[in-house]
Amino acid sequence: MTQLSRRGFIALTAAAGAARGLPQFSATPTGRRVLTLVYDKSLGMMRAIDRLVP
């Protein structure tokens, strides 16, 4: 696995979220997506949690 810096990880997840979420914005007008970054001690790296908030 490649070694990503925190800034690189955030940029990568933002790009992936934008690519996945753009077609769905017109289909799901209700709610809002919230991306939360947390540090997972067991994995030893940052992890992204994507939630839909009404």
Secondary structure per residue as TSV (DSSP state, phi and psi in degrees):
chain	resnum	aa	ss	phi	psi
A	1	M	-	360.0	141.2
A	2	T	-	-75.0	150.4
A	3	Q	-	-87.6	114.9
A	4	L	-	-105.4	139.9
A	5	S	-	-78.4	168.3
A	6	R	H	-63.1	-39.8
A	7	R	H	-65.8	-40.1
A	8	G	H	-66.5	-38.0
A	9	F	H	-64.7	-43.5
A	10	I	H	-64.3	-41.5
A	11	A	H	-64.9	-40.5
A	12	L	H	-65.2	-44.5
A	13	T	H	-69.6	-34.3
A	14	A	H	-66.5	-40.7
A	15	A	H	-66.9	-41.1
A	16	A	H	-67.4	-39.8
A	17	G	H	-66.5	-37.8
A	18	A	H	-68.4	-41.0
A	19	A	H	-66.9	-36.0
A	20	R	H	-80.9	-33.9
A	21	G	H	-87.9	-21.4
A	22	L	H	-60.1	-46.2
A	23	P	H	-67.7	-23.2
A	24	Q	H	-86.0	-15.1
A	25	F	H	-62.3	-38.7
A	26	S	T	-73.8	-26.5
A	27	A	T	-82.2	-31.0
A	28	T	-	-123.2	84.8
A	29	P	-	-75.4	-21.0
A	30	T	S	-89.1	141.2
A	31	G	S	89.7	173.0
A	32	R	E	-142.7	137.7
A	33	R	E	-86.3	134.5
A	34	V	E	-122.4	122.3
A	35	L	E	-101.6	121.0
A	36	T	E	-115.8	132.5
A	37	L	E	-102.9	126.4
A	38	V	E	-127.4	153.5
A	39	Y	E	-93.7	120.0
A	40	D	E	-96.5	111.7
A	41	K	T	-65.9	-35.6
A	42	S	T	-67.7	-34.8
A	43	L	T	-86.6	-24.5
A	44	G	T	75.1	28.2
A	45	M	E	-155.7	172.0
A	46	M	E	-76.4	148.3
A	47	R	E	-134.0	141.2
A	48	A	E	-100.4	134.0
A	49	I	E	-118.6	120.9
A	50	D	E	-106.2	120.5
A	51	R	E	-123.6	154.3
A	52	L	E	-107.0	116.5
A	53	V	E	-107.1	127.2
A	54	P	-	-68.3	360.0
